[in-house]
Amino acid sequence: MDKRFNTIAGWAFAGGIAVIGFSILSSSYFHADQNERPEKMGYAIAGVAAEAGAGAPAGPEPIANRLAQADAAKGEATFGKCKACHTIDQGAPNGIGPNLYGVVGEAMATGRGGFAFSDALKGKGGKWDFANLDEWLTSPKKFADGTKMSFAGLADPMDRANVIAYLNSKGSNLPLPAPEAAAAPAADTSAEASEAP
Ligand code: HEC
């Protein structure tokens, strides 16, 4: 009886040592005690475009697909982050940034009551559309190096889609692009986001 107890206790003790040993080994192997940056980040970083050509379907869903699920009301809430610098109602004055009424579909960095745009943005040329607004709002600096818009960007792809849907509802109302196939089986395509308020 005693002997058996000793044997059991012995094995339990040995087991304990093994566990401790293993945890030391594994923590040194996995660097659990060090705050290292993982080689491959598990989530998208604002402004870091998915590396082209890597083959992996990395990066956010296409803007068209996100817009199909976007919610302009949520975008209005997100627009709270923009309000320090931007107005959006028709005829409202420019602030630190230009008034944004009807900006979707308009030529970049033009009009807006004579707002003094940066050369960086003026140099881009072209019109604002859903895709380049998505890019712009991911990281204004990456989109137009030297821009006056000192705003880090919206890291969440859905936040961007919502805010773009909101911008579109304010004086633009452009038709949303058709979602790209191969993504989720057409969820709710009724696109309420495009409804004018
Ligand atoms: C700190 C102030 C600031 C914040 C915050 C800010 N912006 Fe801007 N925004 C600017 C300035 C300044 C410009 C002009 C940029 C330039 O000329 O380079 C601009 C330009 C723009 C333009 C281009 C307008 C045009 O006519 O070409 C859009 C679109 C825009 N901002 C959207 C947004 C949205 C959406 C947000 C919030 C998610 C936001 N901005 C947050 C200051 C700001």
Residues whose N, C-alpha, C, O or C-beta is under 5 A from the ligand:
A	BS01	HEC	T78 K81 C82 A84 C85 I96 G97 P98 V103 A107 M108 A109 T110 R112 A116 F117 S118 L121 T147 K148 M149 S150 F151
